[in-house]
Structure formats: structure tokens, C-alpha cells
Amino acid sequence: MLYWGDPRYHPVRRIRHALLLLALAVLAAGAAAQSAGRAEGVEVGKPSELRRLVPADRLEQAATQQYTALLRQAAAKGALAPDDHPQLVRLRAIGKRVIAQAARFNPQAAKWKWEINLIGSNQINAFCMPGGKIAFFTGILDRLKLTDDEVAAIMGHEVAHALLEHARERVAKSELTRLGVTIAAILAGDARYADAFNLGGALLSLKFSRDDETEADLVGLELAARAGFDPRAGVTLWQKMGAASKGAPPQWLSTHPAGSNRIKEIERQLPAVMPLYERSRAAAGR
């Protein structure tokens, strides 16, 4: 058997071994850390410590660049809604209330430069990138005839992805693998792959796991409820999504759990968030 220090140990195996040890060390450090329990609201798992392999500020910078490019392209096509567009005014009003609850789940969110924009497109789609860059497409508003509570459910879901740093985790996992391939290629003498480690990737097309989507649903419910929006709208939202899919899920549903399953999970979590909703309404005199 060959050991790490043996000169005959293959370079690629060395890299794989090192990456495995790095990942295990990060996970162990996260498992050892103590976290304060939450007295009320939904329960979600601790974020993966692998996300720490990707600097948050660099990922947010990459997200801002991609978001700016998207807005520039939309503006060039006349598809970027002006500030006084009624639907954009509505989105920003809802978003202001949801975002006010964000720091509860991620203290760094208080420092983010939040943006909300509306893009003219028939797509049933919306997203929130790292650093709080939000975009809705007109298709999701017009085709689903969304109420304010349903918009808040979507807004909360997408904001939750950013707060829970799901993109950072997904990028970390993909870049960890890519880094191993890159270093192995360099050691093998093939410099063509030296630039393969590209932080951020295509954030606009990043797909989350089903577990990530479920977590975003739950945190989104709480964000909406604390903002004074009825969390029961999560049920009607997914009923509308199911009707719109017609056997082929829209882009926004690409890797999401089946509609019936997520509706059941939302209904199961409603007792945890309805008191927050009622308290918010009472405080606002609604």
C-alpha cells in the first residue's frame, strides 16, 4: 500500500486526498460550532460549512456583475420596467416589508445593497441572487394573476435562498470538484485548464437541490408571515403553479419538489407561522 509521503503516490490521488481532507475539516469545524436555538417559527437545518470555501464578498461581486449585465440587456430590448411601472411599485412595496425581516436569518443581509427590478418576459420566473439582487418576470405576475400574499410567498422563497447562502454552497461544491480537476491537469502538464477555477459560475442559471428548495419554502413562509402577508397563500400559489405547468413544469419549478408534496409541507408548517402573521397584522393595525 502506498502512503501520502511515498514519492510513488500519484499526483491526482494526492489532490483528491487533499480535497477530501479539506472538506472533512470544514464540515468538522461546522459540527463543532454551537448555534443558538430559535424560540419560534420554522425549523431548518444548519447551513453547510462547505460554503465557507467560497468567499461571500467575491460571490456577491460576481452576482452583482451578472445582475447588472441582465438589466442592461433587458433595457436594450425595452424590457426593463421603469421605476414608476405599477407592477414594479407593487413589487418594491411588498419587498420592502419582506426584506425588513431578512437579518433575522442572516445578519449580513442588513449590509446588502438590495435591488428589485421587473423584466418584461412571458417566463414564469423570479430570483434573488447573492447580495440581495431580485428580479421578477412579468409572466409570473400576469399569467398566474398573483395576489400580494402570493407575491410575498415567491419573494420570501427567493430571498430565503440568498439568506441561507444556497448559491454559495452549490458553487463551493462545484468549484471544489473543478479545482481538483484543474490542479490535476496542471500537474499532468496540461496548462489549457489553468483557468478552469472560475468563482461564481453562471449564477443566473444555478439550480438548487430539493432540500434547498424545501428550506427556502419554509423560511419564505416565515419571512412573509412576519412581514404581515398571509402564509396560507403558499398553498394557493402552488396550486396555481400546478395548473400553469400542464404536465411540463415552468422554469421556476425546474428542480423543485412536486407541487403536491410541497403543499403538504407548507400546510404542516402553517401552525408555526400563523401566530407570527397574526401578531404582525395586529401590530400594524390591519
Steps between C-alpha positions, in 0.01 A plus 500: 500500500626849410479780755474878465874558546603232253647662183320239292160629623322624184456884485131473414441277801688751713266775383189291560628405843575865587159619382327229701695595812419868443128431466499277809686762702250771406204276582654400832554864594138576423376203701703616799359853493213575735191676362223673690157340476202690363206539735234522231439466129612230261788262555765452233835328509832676551662633180769279351844606621632429149369843403790653693731377223357778282554861621159662536617842380646360179184304427286807561723700268459237228122503556486878472691489171264240353194684628620829353564332165150350502340839572710661227385239248137540606526879469649470153194298396257742666404226747619662825210653691543868595489599866141625470364180344197398717612138531854600596369747759290215638795258508722748680234574759459129574874445489568780747291322762651158431860629493445670837486149649811369321769567761324260737632215285826657382645803683709590194179575309478833683808609303384381159410749228158359423346555158165397354434524127235381256581358158247467221491133405239226473710277724353377828815586690654704781829490691711659772876485450765515773515849648127565456462553125135416421321479167147399406384427148162638395386152399488376858280794602272512198456132418438392859294808602685518829360665811730705722519208745604265219762746376633513857519119503717506187703794626556327832604177331754667274637725775535192720736340246729802534474518879579129540789539254386211285682642197823524697466136605424378147789699355733368771412141417542547126817706530654253744466231236616733222802610701608139540475444126688822428789425733520145374515631141779744591699226670448288192654781292184620323487877557185542290292437811684745725211749491227246568450622858251779433327619817131561465423309185167566330310617809194594299450138395607338827276212606436420864441160654156390614611537862603860426162566341314360800708715737430806287127424511500484880715807561301683234181418688639653816634809323161563342312436824723735701452762228123478544416288194276197533723188487203293386557663162783248456233236445305697239824601330605141441152407390531770232849380412368148453219619276744707292745213452261285290726198530824691435632697796582867430857621540443610858404141590803335337645325803224564751320226691170382354221752553282263704789416734596860563138599563480229767822628660377860493173395663695308764704813582210746512441459877858622557460818295134601531558655848779712350264616226223587745743686724633701206149593387403606850813713537430674170130546579392297200 
